[in-house]
């Protein structure tokens, strides 16, 4: 873990925060050699729920879904 004086952190705060975000390595901030704070990278954002199955239970089957909708005699390709 990198350590830096509070005065240096104050002067380069935004750059330090960006470096921590990019490298995922924490930085220890010290004052007179004593730890004051620790800048740590953010935790991973929560993963969105999968959309697969999100519509389960929202439809209702009415009638026969296996048989053709019309008679075979009506099919031009079957003549």
Biotite code that builds the C-alpha atoms (Angstrom):
import biotite.structure as struc

atoms = struc.array([
    struc.Atom([0.000, 0.000, 0.000], chain_id="A", res_id=1, res_name="UNK", atom_name="CA", element="C"),
    struc.Atom([1.292, 3.399, -0.950], chain_id="A", res_id=2, res_name="UNK", atom_name="CA", element="C"),
    struc.Atom([1.651, 6.024, 1.758], chain_id="A", res_id=3, res_name="UNK", atom_name="CA", element="C"),
    struc.Atom([1.648, 9.801, 1.333], chain_id="A", res_id=4, res_name="UNK", atom_name="CA", element="C"),
    struc.Atom([1.693, 12.876, 3.524], chain_id="A", res_id=5, res_name="UNK", atom_name="CA", element="C"),
    struc.Atom([-1.534, 14.764, 3.971], chain_id="A", res_id=6, res_name="UNK", atom_name="CA", element="C"),
    struc.Atom([-0.017, 17.917, 2.422], chain_id="A", res_id=7, res_name="UNK", atom_name="CA", element="C"),
    struc.Atom([0.870, 16.004, -0.745], chain_id="A", res_id=8, res_name="UNK", atom_name="CA", element="C"),
    struc.Atom([-2.604, 14.466, -0.836], chain_id="A", res_id=9, res_name="UNK", atom_name="CA", element="C"),
    struc.Atom([-4.177, 17.907, -0.502], chain_id="A", res_id=10, res_name="UNK", atom_name="CA", element="C"),
    struc.Atom([-2.161, 19.205, -3.445], chain_id="A", res_id=11, res_name="UNK", atom_name="CA", element="C"),
    struc.Atom([-2.890, 16.199, -5.698], chain_id="A", res_id=12, res_name="UNK", atom_name="CA", element="C"),
    struc.Atom([-6.221, 14.949, -4.377], chain_id="A", res_id=13, res_name="UNK", atom_name="CA", element="C"),
    struc.Atom([-8.036, 14.464, -7.707], chain_id="A", res_id=14, res_name="UNK", atom_name="CA", element="C"),
    struc.Atom([-5.064, 12.744, -9.323], chain_id="A", res_id=15, res_name="UNK", atom_name="CA", element="C"),
    struc.Atom([-4.682, 10.409, -6.318], chain_id="A", res_id=16, res_name="UNK", atom_name="CA", element="C"),
    struc.Atom([-8.386, 9.509, -6.403], chain_id="A", res_id=17, res_name="UNK", atom_name="CA", element="C"),
    struc.Atom([-8.190, 8.760, -10.119], chain_id="A", res_id=18, res_name="UNK", atom_name="CA", element="C"),
    struc.Atom([-5.072, 6.613, -9.624], chain_id="A", res_id=19, res_name="UNK", atom_name="CA", element="C"),
    struc.Atom([-6.784, 4.613, -6.862], chain_id="A", res_id=20, res_name="UNK", atom_name="CA", element="C"),
    struc.Atom([-9.838, 4.090, -9.075], chain_id="A", res_id=21, res_name="UNK", atom_name="CA", element="C"),
    struc.Atom([-7.707, 3.007, -12.037], chain_id="A", res_id=22, res_name="UNK", atom_name="CA", element="C"),
    struc.Atom([-5.176, 0.766, -10.240], chain_id="A", res_id=23, res_name="UNK", atom_name="CA", element="C"),
    struc.Atom([-7.493, -0.528, -7.470], chain_id="A", res_id=24, res_name="UNK", atom_name="CA", element="C"),
    struc.Atom([-4.616, -0.034, -4.979], chain_id="A", res_id=25, res_name="UNK", atom_name="CA", element="C"),
    struc.Atom([-5.344, 1.835, -1.707], chain_id="A", res_id=26, res_name="UNK", atom_name="CA", element="C"),
    struc.Atom([-3.356, 4.862, -0.527], chain_id="A", res_id=27, res_name="UNK", atom_name="CA", element="C"),
    struc.Atom([-2.646, 5.581, 3.147], chain_id="A", res_id=28, res_name="UNK", atom_name="CA", element="C"),
    struc.Atom([-2.740, 9.276, 4.092], chain_id="A", res_id=29, res_name="UNK", atom_name="CA", element="C"),
    struc.Atom([-0.482, 10.236, 7.005], chain_id="A", res_id=30, res_name="UNK", atom_name="CA", element="C"),
    struc.Atom([-0.002, 13.313, 9.171], chain_id="A", res_id=31, res_name="UNK", atom_name="CA", element="C"),
    struc.Atom([3.320, 13.586, 10.983], chain_id="A", res_id=32, res_name="UNK", atom_name="CA", element="C"),
    struc.Atom([3.883, 9.911, 10.101], chain_id="A", res_id=33, res_name="UNK", atom_name="CA", element="C"),
    struc.Atom([0.642, 8.733, 11.728], chain_id="A", res_id=34, res_name="UNK", atom_name="CA", element="C"),
    struc.Atom([-2.169, 7.241, 9.608], chain_id="A", res_id=35, res_name="UNK", atom_name="CA", element="C"),
    struc.Atom([-5.102, 9.613, 9.195], chain_id="A", res_id=36, res_name="UNK", atom_name="CA", element="C"),
    struc.Atom([-7.135, 8.075, 6.405], chain_id="A", res_id=37, res_name="UNK", atom_name="CA", element="C"),
    struc.Atom([-7.085, 5.386, 3.792], chain_id="A", res_id=38, res_name="UNK", atom_name="CA", element="C"),
    struc.Atom([-8.333, 5.961, 0.257], chain_id="A", res_id=39, res_name="UNK", atom_name="CA", element="C"),
    struc.Atom([-9.620, 2.676, -1.107], chain_id="A", res_id=40, res_name="UNK", atom_name="CA", element="C"),
    struc.Atom([-11.090, 1.807, -4.516], chain_id="A", res_id=41, res_name="UNK", atom_name="CA", element="C"),
    struc.Atom([-14.869, 1.566, -4.776], chain_id="A", res_id=42, res_name="UNK", atom_name="CA", element="C"),
    struc.Atom([-16.480, -1.818, -4.446], chain_id="A", res_id=43, res_name="UNK", atom_name="CA", element="C"),
    struc.Atom([-17.775, -3.451, -7.604], chain_id="A", res_id=44, res_name="UNK", atom_name="CA", element="C"),
    struc.Atom([-21.196, -2.200, -8.671], chain_id="A", res_id=45, res_name="UNK", atom_name="CA", element="C"),
    struc.Atom([-24.002, -4.702, -8.171], chain_id="A", res_id=46, res_name="UNK", atom_name="CA", element="C"),
    struc.Atom([-24.605, -6.817, -11.246], chain_id="A", res_id=47, res_name="UNK", atom_name="CA", element="C"),
    struc.Atom([-28.008, -6.335, -12.801], chain_id="A", res_id=48, res_name="UNK", atom_name="CA", element="C"),
    struc.Atom([-30.354, -9.264, -12.600], chain_id="A", res_id=49, res_name="UNK", atom_name="CA", element="C"),
    struc.Atom([-30.391, -11.411, -15.692], chain_id="A", res_id=50, res_name="UNK", atom_name="CA", element="C"),
    struc.Atom([-33.250, -10.696, -18.061], chain_id="A", res_id=51, res_name="UNK", atom_name="CA", element="C"),
    struc.Atom([-33.581, -14.412, -18.782], chain_id="A", res_id=52, res_name="UNK", atom_name="CA", element="C"),
    struc.Atom([-36.791, -15.582, -17.176], chain_id="A", res_id=53, res_name="UNK", atom_name="CA", element="C"),
    struc.Atom([-37.884, -12.084, -16.209], chain_id="A", res_id=54, res_name="UNK", atom_name="CA", element="C"),
    struc.Atom([-41.272, -12.595, -17.894], chain_id="A", res_id=55, res_name="UNK", atom_name="CA", element="C"),
    struc.Atom([-41.922, -15.979, -16.253], chain_id="A", res_id=56, res_name="UNK", atom_name="CA", element="C"),
    struc.Atom([-45.489, -16.322, -15.042], chain_id="A", res_id=57, res_name="UNK", atom_name="CA", element="C"),
    struc.Atom([-46.783, -13.281, -16.939], chain_id="A", res_id=58, res_name="UNK", atom_name="CA", element="C"),
    struc.Atom([-48.441, -15.118, -19.860], chain_id="A", res_id=59, res_name="UNK", atom_name="CA", element="C"),
    struc.Atom([-51.377, -17.468, -20.052], chain_id="A", res_id=60, res_name="UNK", atom_name="CA", element="C"),
    struc.Atom([-51.729, -20.192, -22.693], chain_id="A", res_id=61, res_name="UNK", atom_name="CA", element="C"),
    struc.Atom([-55.275, -20.433, -24.017], chain_id="A", res_id=62, res_name="UNK", atom_name="CA", element="C"),
    struc.Atom([-56.118, -23.283, -26.368], chain_id="A", res_id=63, res_name="UNK", atom_name="CA", element="C"),
    struc.Atom([-53.964, -25.718, -28.301], chain_id="A", res_id=64, res_name="UNK", atom_name="CA", element="C"),
    struc.Atom([-50.438, -24.480, -29.044], chain_id="A", res_id=65, res_name="UNK", atom_name="CA", element="C"),
    struc.Atom([-49.327, -27.654, -30.842], chain_id="A", res_id=66, res_name="UNK", atom_name="CA", element="C"),
    struc.Atom([-51.869, -28.063, -33.657], chain_id="A", res_id=67, res_name="UNK", atom_name="CA", element="C"),
    struc.Atom([-51.839, -25.831, -36.760], chain_id="A", res_id=68, res_name="UNK", atom_name="CA", element="C"),
    struc.Atom([-54.115, -22.795, -36.681], chain_id="A", res_id=69, res_name="UNK", atom_name="CA", element="C"),
    struc.Atom([-55.788, -23.755, -39.942], chain_id="A", res_id=70, res_name="UNK", atom_name="CA", element="C"),
    struc.Atom([-56.784, -27.001, -41.636], chain_id="A", res_id=71, res_name="UNK", atom_name="CA", element="C"),
    struc.Atom([-54.174, -28.749, -43.779], chain_id="A", res_id=72, res_name="UNK", atom_name="CA", element="C"),
    struc.Atom([-56.572, -28.498, -46.740], chain_id="A", res_id=73, res_name="UNK", atom_name="CA", element="C"),
    struc.Atom([-56.188, -24.717, -46.602], chain_id="A", res_id=74, res_name="UNK", atom_name="CA", element="C"),
    struc.Atom([-52.440, -24.864, -47.183], chain_id="A", res_id=75, res_name="UNK", atom_name="CA", element="C"),
    struc.Atom([-51.525, -24.032, -50.762], chain_id="A", res_id=76, res_name="UNK", atom_name="CA", element="C"),
    struc.Atom([-48.122, -25.748, -50.518], chain_id="A", res_id=77, res_name="UNK", atom_name="CA", element="C"),
    struc.Atom([-49.785, -29.013, -49.427], chain_id="A", res_id=78, res_name="UNK", atom_name="CA", element="C"),
    struc.Atom([-52.016, -29.261, -52.545], chain_id="A", res_id=79, res_name="UNK", atom_name="CA", element="C"),
])
